Amino acid sequence: MEQNSENKVQSKASEERQVQQVLARYTRAADQLNGKVASDLFVPDGKVEVYYGRGESRELLFVLSGQAEIENAMSNLMKPHPDRGWSHHTTHDYIIEVNGDHATIDAQFIRFDSVGEIRPENGWPEGTLGLMGKVTPTESGYYQPTLQKINGEWKIVTLVILHDLTFAIPGK
């Protein structure tokens, strides 16, 4: 009897870890601006809802509907990284709930942008040592995906992104 209870605890932890890995793969795809990898994490008619703020006062900025729209937005509409530049989405303080074949995550995120310095034509000045460049926090907020397990694989049904910072959208 005790072993069966332990297996259930391990199974639940395993399910939570699998769900967490979906969001981790999404953030890696976002860092790489790889819409194909990101959109494959969604159900075919999945969606992304992007808001500014939280609670009653949150403002809907836009919705991406379906894998093709999600892929296009990430691959073609996001600002490309500068030369020697990368982005790093970090997620933390996960609250994960798994109920059968349905799951939710509430995770905080911060995006950091890093840009390496250009090596001077005549080399680095005497005494220069270490990493050269800047790391700047550029986004913060919450990821709140809902997921469904389909054929043994967790997929995002809806990803709600709540931004803490205002969002400039051309034409708005």
MARKOL-124790 format. One record per residue (C-alpha): x, y, z; residue in three letters. Coordinates in steps of 0.1 Angstrom, whole numbers, padded with zeros to 4 digits, always signed. Example, Ala and Ser with C-alpha at 12.3 -4.5 7.8 and 13.67 -1.06 7.14 Angstrom:
+0123-0045+0078ala
+0137-0011+0071ser
***
This chain:
+0000+0000+0000met
+0028+0024+0009glu
+0046+0018-0024gln
+0015+0025-0044asn
+0011+0059-0026ser
+0048+0067-0034glu
+0042+0059-0071asn
+0013+0082-0072lys
+0034+0111-0057val
+0062+0104-0082gln
+0037+0102-0111ser
+0022+0135-0101lys
+0056+0151-0098ala
+0065+0137-0132ser
+0034+0151-0148glu
+0041+0185-0133glu
+0077+0184-0146arg
+0065+0174-0181gln
+0041+0204-0180val
+0069+0227-0168gln
+0091+0215-0196gln
+0066+0227-0222val
+0069+0263-0210leu
+0107+0259-0208ala
+0108+0248-0245arg
+0085+0278-0254tyr
+0109+0303-0238thr
+0139+0287-0255arg
+0120+0290-0289ala
+0112+0327-0281ala
+0149+0334-0274asp
+0157+0319-0307gln
+0128+0336-0325leu
+0119+0301-0338asn
+0082+0302-0345gly
+0080+0267-0358lys
+0094+0252-0326val
+0071+0274-0305ala
+0039+0268-0325ser
+0045+0230-0324asp
+0040+0232-0286leu
+0004+0243-0292phe
-0027+0224-0302val
-0036+0232-0339pro
-0062+0259-0329asp
-0042+0271-0299gly
-0039+0308-0291lys
-0017+0334-0274val
-0035+0363-0256glu
-0012+0392-0248val
-0022+0417-0221tyr
-0007+0448-0204tyr
-0013+0447-0166gly
-0032+0422-0144arg
-0065+0418-0127gly
-0095+0438-0136glu
-0075+0466-0153ser
-0056+0444-0177arg
-0058+0455-0213glu
-0059+0430-0242leu
-0032+0440-0267leu
-0036+0412-0293phe
-0045+0376-0299val
-0027+0351-0320leu
-0049+0323-0332ser
-0037+0289-0345gly
-0003+0275-0350gln
+0004+0293-0383ala
-0003+0327-0368glu
+0018+0319-0337ile
+0047+0307-0359glu
+0046+0338-0382asn
+0045+0363-0353ala
+0075+0348-0335met
+0096+0342-0367ser
+0087+0373-0387asn
+0071+0400-0366leu
+0093+0401-0335met
+0123+0425-0336lys
+0154+0405-0346pro
+0184+0403-0322his
+0212+0428-0329pro
+0246+0417-0340asp
+0263+0399-0310arg
+0229+0400-0293gly
+0207+0374-0276trp
+0176+0373-0254ser
+0171+0351-0224his
+0137+0346-0210his
+0139+0333-0174thr
+0109+0318-0157thr
+0105+0312-0120his
+0081+0307-0091asp
+0060+0282-0110tyr
+0025+0273-0097ile
+0015+0242-0115ile
-0018+0224-0112glu
-0025+0191-0130val
-0060+0176-0131asn
-0061+0145-0153gly
-0053+0155-0189asp
-0056+0193-0181his
-0030+0215-0165ala
-0023+0252-0157thr
+0009+0271-0150ile
+0013+0305-0134asp
+0050+0315-0138ala
+0068+0348-0135gln
+0092+0358-0163phe
+0119+0383-0169ile
+0136+0387-0203arg
+0172+0398-0203phe
+0189+0411-0235asp
+0226+0407-0238ser
+0249+0423-0264val
+0286+0416-0266gly
+0311+0445-0272glu
+0330+0447-0305ile
+0366+0439-0301arg
+0386+0471-0308pro
+0406+0470-0341glu
+0438+0474-0321asn
+0428+0448-0295gly
+0415+0453-0259trp
+0432+0480-0238pro
+0460+0468-0215glu
+0445+0453-0183gly
+0411+0445-0199thr
+0399+0411-0187leu
+0366+0392-0186gly
+0333+0395-0204leu
+0326+0426-0225met
+0291+0438-0231gly
+0258+0445-0214lys
+0229+0426-0200val
+0197+0446-0197thr
+0163+0435-0183pro
+0137+0443-0210thr
+0105+0426-0201glu
+0087+0412-0171ser
+0054+0397-0163gly
+0036+0364-0161tyr
+0030+0334-0183tyr
-0003+0316-0177gln
-0007+0287-0201pro
-0034+0261-0200thr
-0024+0228-0214leu
-0040+0195-0224gln
-0025+0161-0227lys
-0032+0147-0261ile
-0019+0112-0271asn
+0005+0113-0241gly
+0020+0147-0250glu
+0013+0180-0232trp
+0002+0208-0256lys
-0006+0245-0249ile
-0043+0253-0255val
-0040+0290-0245thr
-0010+0310-0234leu
-0019+0342-0216val
+0010+0366-0213ile
+0006+0394-0188leu
+0032+0422-0194his
+0042+0446-0166asp
+0055+0472-0190leu
+0036+0491-0216thr
+0037+0477-0251phe
+0043+0498-0283ala
+0024+0483-0313ile
+0027+0501-0347pro
-0005+0517-0358gly
-0020+0517-0323lys
***
